[in-house]
Amino acid sequence: MAGVGARLLLPVMGRPALLLLALCTAGAQGLYFHIGETEKRCFIEEIPDETMVIGNYRTQMWDKQKEVFLPSTPGLGMHVEVKDPDSKVVLSRQYGSEGRFTFTSHTPGDHQICLHSNSTKMALFAGGKLRVHLDIQVGEHANNYPEIAAKDKLTELQLRARQLLDQVEQIQKEQDYQRYREERFRLTSESTNQRVLWWSIAQTVILILTGIWQMRHLKSFFEAKKLV
Amino acid sequence: MGVRIWLPFPVLLLAALPPVLLPGAAGFTPSLDSDFTFTLPAGQKECFYQPMPLKASLEIEYQVLDGAGLDIDFHLASPEGKILVFEQRKSDGVHTVETEVGDYMFCFDNTFSTISEKVIFFELILDNMGEQAQEQEDWKKYITGTDMLDMKLEDILESINSIKSRLSKSGHIQTLLRAFEARDRNIQESNFDRVNFWSMVNLMVMVVVSAIQVYMLKSLFEDKRKSRT
């Protein structure tokens, strides 16, 4: 399909057609990490409310014989679990060896995204290592602009304006969330300050009272024993 | 031959679009800047890898947001395994390297700590990633329709592009501020817990010590009385 499209496109727009092919075959050249068989890796995203988060991942299995990572891993699944700031599960689903997950936050705060593999087949490979390429997009980075442009039939200027509006909206949401966090922070600090002050006063008063009680009790004790 | 070239633009686009736009069909093209926050349990080490082309620039910035001591060991290794950066027990750091082809590895090491787990935030900023990155911005080729006023359009587009890059910077700074604020908030909350806990302990100790003092003195005198009679 791509081959036919390229043949038709080349006479009309040579270079962009080649780049389409390049995008198709290049794959992900992003951050990756290694995960063990039963290992669970969690990432925290602190986001304001009503923000969309899209995560893309791709897995590769280690082949011990060839000492190389296989380009794709059929039959291997990853379980993705997302918890909101109140530890309520927002998303808990199984995906294939390659997948994308999406969720929208309804409360601002720390959302936890956990990934672990569900397969026991890796035990067959003595290496037991899985390479996971991960990319998490938050807010306006999650929007697919080519799709939006095609759907709403936007010109270049309109699309740029739309992008800017989304960006500004996200920044504004983040600022509102920042204000809420700063307030919480200030309340905790003020409460700590107050407690330190009251505790110092209370401690002094208790010490004085205890001293007085001790002296009076011992004095009456000695008088009772006819030592004073 | 002439007929083929005259196929309308949208049809050609539709022919080429599906492999690129279908999600997951051909892998994903990740963005140039990414940040992650994760929890590193006590006594463990976690490594991340970033493939890089030649003569690009890799900037990594990390901060420890939570965990007693707020420090972590960090090292960055080139694709050949040579250690480019090695830091011990630092609470934040920023490093830029000019890259060669291969996978760069960076690791966060919490093995020196036996009980406290750390929350670590890191941000990767990649520049000059080359042809592939440039083409990512060529989505504008997918738009329909034309804009009138070609002459003025250039100026408008230029100012819009500059606005976009400045807003990206604002977004970046916000991410940084968020990390700083999270760290300060965690420090404050642990202070709060500490004040509460040690005040209680202090109170208990004072009461117990004063009671023990009094009873010990009394017991001294009681023994003497018994020995006298």
HADDOCK unambig.tbl for C-alpha pairs under 7 A between the chains (distance, minus, plus):
assign (segid A and resid 2 and name CA) (segid B and resid 16 and name CA) 6.18 0.50 0.50
assign (segid A and resid 5 and name CA) (segid B and resid 12 and name CA) 6.82 0.50 0.50
assign (segid A and resid 5 and name CA) (segid B and resid 15 and name CA) 5.32 0.50 0.50
assign (segid A and resid 5 and name CA) (segid B and resid 16 and name CA) 5.44 0.50 0.50
assign (segid A and resid 8 and name CA) (segid B and resid 4 and name CA) 6.77 0.50 0.50
assign (segid A and resid 9 and name CA) (segid B and resid 12 and name CA) 6.48 0.50 0.50
assign (segid A and resid 11 and name CA) (segid B and resid 5 and name CA) 6.45 0.50 0.50
assign (segid A and resid 12 and name CA) (segid B and resid 5 and name CA) 6.30 0.50 0.50
assign (segid A and resid 19 and name CA) (segid B and resid 135 and name CA) 6.94 0.50 0.50
assign (segid A and resid 23 and name CA) (segid B and resid 20 and name CA) 6.95 0.50 0.50
assign (segid A and resid 24 and name CA) (segid B and resid 19 and name CA) 6.42 0.50 0.50
assign (segid A and resid 24 and name CA) (segid B and resid 20 and name CA) 5.90 0.50 0.50
assign (segid A and resid 24 and name CA) (segid B and resid 26 and name CA) 5.54 0.50 0.50
assign (segid A and resid 25 and name CA) (segid B and resid 26 and name CA) 6.85 0.50 0.50
assign (segid A and resid 27 and name CA) (segid B and resid 26 and name CA) 6.42 0.50 0.50
assign (segid A and resid 27 and name CA) (segid B and resid 27 and name CA) 4.91 0.50 0.50
assign (segid A and resid 27 and name CA) (segid B and resid 28 and name CA) 6.19 0.50 0.50
assign (segid A and resid 27 and name CA) (segid B and resid 29 and name CA) 6.55 0.50 0.50
assign (segid A and resid 28 and name CA) (segid B and resid 27 and name CA) 6.01 0.50 0.50
assign (segid A and resid 28 and name CA) (segid B and resid 28 and name CA) 5.47 0.50 0.50
assign (segid A and resid 28 and name CA) (segid B and resid 29 and name CA) 5.18 0.50 0.50
assign (segid A and resid 28 and name CA) (segid B and resid 30 and name CA) 6.32 0.50 0.50
assign (segid A and resid 29 and name CA) (segid B and resid 51 and name CA) 5.97 0.50 0.50
assign (segid A and resid 30 and name CA) (segid B and resid 30 and name CA) 5.81 0.50 0.50
assign (segid A and resid 30 and name CA) (segid B and resid 50 and name CA) 5.96 0.50 0.50
assign (segid A and resid 30 and name CA) (segid B and resid 51 and name CA) 6.44 0.50 0.50
assign (segid A and resid 31 and name CA) (segid B and resid 48 and name CA) 6.83 0.50 0.50
assign (segid A and resid 31 and name CA) (segid B and resid 49 and name CA) 5.57 0.50 0.50
assign (segid A and resid 31 and name CA) (segid B and resid 50 and name CA) 4.59 0.50 0.50
assign (segid A and resid 32 and name CA) (segid B and resid 48 and name CA) 5.91 0.50 0.50
assign (segid A and resid 32 and name CA) (segid B and resid 49 and name CA) 5.16 0.50 0.50
assign (segid A and resid 32 and name CA) (segid B and resid 50 and name CA) 6.41 0.50 0.50
assign (segid A and resid 33 and name CA) (segid B and resid 47 and name CA) 6.49 0.50 0.50
assign (segid A and resid 33 and name CA) (segid B and resid 48 and name CA) 4.81 0.50 0.50
assign (segid A and resid 33 and name CA) (segid B and resid 49 and name CA) 5.93 0.50 0.50
assign (segid A and resid 42 and name CA) (segid B and resid 38 and name CA) 6.09 0.50 0.50
assign (segid A and resid 43 and name CA) (segid B and resid 36 and name CA) 6.57 0.50 0.50
assign (segid A and resid 43 and name CA) (segid B and resid 37 and name CA) 5.45 0.50 0.50
assign (segid A and resid 43 and name CA) (segid B and resid 38 and name CA) 4.45 0.50 0.50
assign (segid A and resid 44 and name CA) (segid B and resid 37 and name CA) 4.94 0.50 0.50
assign (segid A and resid 44 and name CA) (segid B and resid 38 and name CA) 5.50 0.50 0.50
assign (segid A and resid 45 and name CA) (segid B and resid 37 and name CA) 6.53 0.50 0.50
assign (segid A and resid 56 and name CA) (segid B and resid 28 and name CA) 6.93 0.50 0.50
assign (segid A and resid 99 and name CA) (segid B and resid 24 and name CA) 6.24 0.50 0.50
assign (segid A and resid 135 and name CA) (segid B and resid 30 and name CA) 5.95 0.50 0.50
assign (segid A and resid 146 and name CA) (segid B and resid 139 and name CA) 5.83 0.50 0.50
assign (segid A and resid 146 and name CA) (segid B and resid 142 and name CA) 6.31 0.50 0.50
assign (segid A and resid 149 and name CA) (segid B and resid 143 and name CA) 5.76 0.50 0.50
assign (segid A and resid 150 and name CA) (segid B and resid 143 and name CA) 6.21 0.50 0.50
assign (segid A and resid 150 and name CA) (segid B and resid 144 and name CA) 6.99 0.50 0.50
assign (segid A and resid 153 and name CA) (segid B and resid 144 and name CA) 5.91 0.50 0.50
assign (segid A and resid 154 and name CA) (segid B and resid 143 and name CA) 6.40 0.50 0.50
assign (segid A and resid 154 and name CA) (segid B and resid 144 and name CA) 6.40 0.50 0.50
assign (segid A and resid 155 and name CA) (segid B and resid 143 and name CA) 6.03 0.50 0.50
assign (segid A and resid 155 and name CA) (segid B and resid 144 and name CA) 6.01 0.50 0.50
assign (segid A and resid 155 and name CA) (segid B and resid 145 and name CA) 5.73 0.50 0.50
assign (segid A and resid 155 and name CA) (segid B and resid 146 and name CA) 6.28 0.50 0.50
assign (segid A and resid 155 and name CA) (segid B and resid 147 and name CA) 6.48 0.50 0.50
assign (segid A and resid 156 and name CA) (segid B and resid 140 and name CA) 6.42 0.50 0.50
assign (segid A and resid 156 and name CA) (segid B and resid 143 and name CA) 6.49 0.50 0.50
assign (segid A and resid 164 and name CA) (segid B and resid 164 and name CA) 6.20 0.50 0.50
assign (segid A and resid 167 and name CA) (segid B and resid 167 and name CA) 6.99 0.50 0.50
assign (segid A and resid 171 and name CA) (segid B and resid 171 and name CA) 6.28 0.50 0.50
assign (segid A and resid 185 and name CA) (segid B and resid 185 and name CA) 5.73 0.50 0.50
assign (segid A and resid 188 and name CA) (segid B and resid 189 and name CA) 6.83 0.50 0.50
assign (segid A and resid 189 and name CA) (segid B and resid 188 and name CA) 6.37 0.50 0.50
assign (segid A and resid 192 and name CA) (segid B and resid 192 and name CA) 5.30 0.50 0.50
assign (segid A and resid 196 and name CA) (segid B and resid 195 and name CA) 6.97 0.50 0.50
assign (segid A and resid 199 and name CA) (segid B and resid 199 and name CA) 7.00 0.50 0.50
assign (segid A and resid 214 and name CA) (segid B and resid 214 and name CA) 6.76 0.50 0.50
